[in-house]
């Protein structure tokens, strides 16, 4: 949540920072601000709303030392006063912060008792006051001493009016990346914002600080010992972080899925042997053979991917699998018996609740495999092994291509476990053959976009939906409903179809349509019976069903056919259809699709 961008170098850093903020605006977009050292003073500009409002307020100012921020509100309302940067009373120190200072209230009360007046409702404002109080000529030292006093997770950028060629940044539990250019340095919350300027980056680890000057970057650990960190090479391209000819990033990312699914499986299987080789697994054969149960932790869309995976691991590999929402799991006293293997799923690799759950699990001695999309992320670094999605940058706030890539990677992992147990080579080969057909099958769903758009427009005025499914289609229904909630602002509930008669069917009427996900062939006939119950109560039905299904047209008002595949892969193909349905619903309702209200791409605070 929130995004930081900073620049130190010979060019106009204000222009560069504003452009950088636009590239990370998906991290928070209720307000934005910029602070710069100009002629021995700190100039600070803030505004509510999108970055363009801030851009107009700043005009043609120029500075070589700049910090900038785009906000997702935690403490305090959406106002100019609560926007970052925050300054001390003498306007000598400016700070931008991503994260939460958990002990800000006692710190604020102590500072207020000393006569310091606060201008905002935020937790972040205590930091510039602390730094100014501790400052004795050494900015790095003052920042470090101030950070010792605060509790929480954060990433910060700090400038001082007396240090026009010095920028201090630090990270603890929130991502921060330093981009190393030629004679200039960039800082961002997300490496996607740096690719236009440099591919050479340094990922700050927890407790680390950096002093950035024209001479270069100095990194210090939590004890203030200077350390050496190698730069890493960013792998994604500029094209991946631009919309191209598409109206929205979300639509572009939906249409990228044939390729991202190919990328997810590329060079990860041996068709001849019907099995899998996963780069980054970092586990030996004994680790895998000793696995007695699997625990999956994730949040949101990633949790839905984990839920689908639980069916696969139990069906194919016969391994008992438990799926937990990270934000709840972290507050349990979890039982992690010997033989438990943990899969942690996070697109960004920075989801605070999932990282906290992983740390608790590792403290109990379990091995953790991360499923992640972001190079250098906290989760990727802390897990024992990491399988990257290779989906490229996902800019739209609602996850689309990352979800289907997660399912592909986890399908490969499930096959690996099945082949190590009882699945035959022939069965493995057939499974891989079906997996390889997915890109062209997804493409056929995308080619049905005009039909899906027509159906979405027909239902765009409705405000309540049920998404129903059974077996593999139940977690797929949860994901379909989430997409409609996220970008179209429609009340949509994913539900197991067999449970409707236990209460929710009371809500079914002619104004509450049902999106029925019917592509699970094992439960298809049972689901048809459930839909008949809804139809008897005047409910309208939109069915998404595999080609060749019989009897659906007599029940459904509208039908979207998707290619037939294994039940294990039906969630991938069906989800592409529900993504398009949600997108076109949102478009017809006039919603801000790439940046839905109240949401941020990476949930880096609890």
Secondary structure, DSSP 8 states (H G I E B T S, - for coil): --EEEEEESSS-HHHHHHHHHHHTGGG--SEEEEEEEETTEEEEEEEESSHHHHHHHHTT---SEEEEEEE--SSS-SSTTTSS-EE-TTS-EEEEEEEEETTHHHHHHHHHHTT----SS-STHHHHHHHHHH-SS-HHHHHHHHHHH--EEEEEEEEETT-TT-EEEEEEBS--EEEE-SS-EEEESSGGGTTTT-SEEEE--TTEEEEEETTEEEEE-TT--EE----EE--S-GGGGS-TT-S-HHHHHHHTHHHHHHHHHTT-EETTTTEE--TT----HHHHHT--EEEEEE-HHHHHHHHHHHHHIIIII--EEEEEEHHHHTTS-----TTEEEEEEESSS--HHHHHHHHHHHHTT-EEEEEESSTT-HHHHHSSEEEE-------SSS-SHHHHHHHHHHHHHHHHHHHTTT--HHHHHHHHHHHHTHHHHHHHHHTTHHHHHHHHHHHTT--EEEEEE-THHHHHHHHHHHHHHHHH--EEEEEEGGGGGGTGGGG-STTEEEEEE---GGGHHHHHHHHHHHHTTT--EEEEEETT--SGGGT-SEEEEE----HHHHHHHHHHHHHHHHHHHHHHHT--STT-TT--SS----
